[in-house]
Amino acid sequence: MSTSLQNISVKYTDLLSEIETGQVKIPQFQRKFVWSIKDSAKLLDSIIKGYPIGTFIYWRTNERLRSVRNLGNIVLPEPKHGEFVNYVLDGQQRLTSLYAALKGVQIGEEGGKTSDYSEIYINLWADEEEDIVTTEIEKCGTEKIIKLTDLMKGGYAIFKNYPEELHEKLDHYKNVLSGYTFSVINLKNAQIDVATEVFTRLNVGGKSLSLFEIMVAKTYHIFEKKNDLENKEEIFDLSVKYEELSAELSASHYDTIPSATILQVISILLEKDCTRKTILKLEKMAFINIWDEAVNCIKSSIDFFRSYGIVVGRILPYNALLVPFSYFYYKHKNNPSGIMKKRLEDFFWRTSLGFRYSSGVEGKLVQDIAKIDKIIADELPKYEWAVAVNKDFVRANGWFSTGKSFNKAILCLYAKQKPKSFDNNLDVIIDNSWLKIATSKNYHHFFPKSWLAKNKPDVEYFNVNHIVNITIVDGYLNKNVIKAKSPAIYMKSFDSKNEELEETMKTHFIDINNDGIWDNDYHTFYENRLERITAALNTFIIPQDTSNVELEIYEDLEESILES
């Protein structure tokens, strides 16, 4: 059925009844209730005076979304299974105000303050030019005001406390409120992506809903109790699940994995596709049922990366690498070994060094799942992109920036070496918290930039701020010991402290005696280290005939250089 719009009119009492029975819900992607109690009083004043207050827009569907379950101290019920629900796309602040005022709800605000909506009053002596509905009653006597909640209850027991000449006005105000007709537009037969797009366009100035926010709403599910002995209902809340997963991955220093990657993993496992359109069409229960297994596959992938030497998520060249590796563990429950491990490593380095996921990620992930299937089937995949790892390739792409996948790949290589501290040969602690920016004190330019600028002005800055000149060190040494000194000076101080300095520097691809260190020869250092890095990378690449895709790699390479 095609999407349609239905215009209806709803009375105040019917509107509130629909909220109380769970037929009208506020989806969780709506912003928080931010109106003050005075704003709510102004809205009710407009209603009593017969002013229009705008149209409510609902999305009518039998899908179940993550929604606001409670309103202040009022517990809102869940609709019955299979029933249609009206989710509020526009009018949440007004609707919440109306309900809170009628029910006398207490709503907590930021800073611990609570607003008591039972403290909204009708000024029975106010004229049309004044505020009939008010929260300011200090100058009013009790015979001049009535609580809105008392007015709506009505009846002799309440009205008898007021002069008889006011009874007609009391009845009038009560009838105006209970009989007020609200304009409602129902969006019917719309998919969730259409509904959220409508929401975004109505809330001009607000940011568009992310795919994850939409999926949080779509996959929300309350499981039926299996028996009466269960006093706690089981809920699937994707937002909570993702927070729990991030907390678990924090211990492994992989809590930087974005929610979009998690959605891609699940979609690939279910459909072998991960476009936005495919993710939005995932069946809710299929998504929920595969969640635990998907999480296990993600954890297995991270365990593989960590055991491989990539101990933090910050230097993973692409977060999208988790997708094909999670698929591998979904299809192959055991850790790879032998030639299978070698082929999986080959895939990792070809992807990381070949700018594979720099664009068109979704389509390439689908192609790469087929390559993982080949690896599982004990075959060597054929790659449609070339990776010619030589000195010119590394030289051209090594401008240092922590956001570049190529640099991250080289940092993975450095981390895989388990680099040692210059002063004591102990392992350098690699942690996400200090690997975020290129200016971090743990990224050390072995030949300091300021020293090179002063003493070697002929060296191009591109080659100064280059991954070949970067080492991973302890922040304390970089900030307090090395500073802007030349290598010949600061390495001499470490040579006197660290009897194993020669072995220490090998973990950084540096030969302390043959790389021109003691002569401050940057050219010799740069070329020698570049050669070792290139040789190390080539040990992970399984040679293939890629002559027919050579042009593609150089186009990608040029694009990468321009981006840097």
Buried (B, 14 or more C-beta within 10 A) or exposed (E): EEEEEEEEEBBBBEBBEBBBEBBBBBBBBBEEBEBEBBEBBBBBBBBBEEEEBEEBBBBBBEBBBBBBBEBBEBEBEBBEEEEEBBBBBBBBBBBBBBBBBBBBBBBEEEEEEEBBBBBBBBBBEBEEEEBBBBBEBEEBEEEBBBBBBBBBEBEEEBBEEBEEEBEEBBEEBBEBBBEBEBBBBBBBEBBBBBBBBBBBEEBEEEEEBBBBBBBBBBBBBBEEEEEEEEEEEEEBBBBEBBEEBBEBBEEBBBBBBBBBBBBBBBBBBBBBBBBBEBBBBBEBEBBBEBBEBBBBBBBBBBBBBBEBBBBBBBBBBBBBBBBBBBBBBBBBEEEBEEEBBBBBBBBBBBBBBBBBBBEEBBEBBBBBBEBBBBBBEEEBBEBEBBBBBEBEBBBBBBBBBBEBBBBBBBBBBBBBBEBBBBBBBEEBEBEBEBBEEBEBBBBBBBBBEEBBEEEBEEBEEEBBBBBBBBBBBBBEBBEEBBEEBBBEEBBEBBBEEBEEBEEBBBBBBBBBEEBBBEEBBBEBBBBBBBBBBBEBBBEBBBEBEBEEBEEBBEEBBEEBEEEB
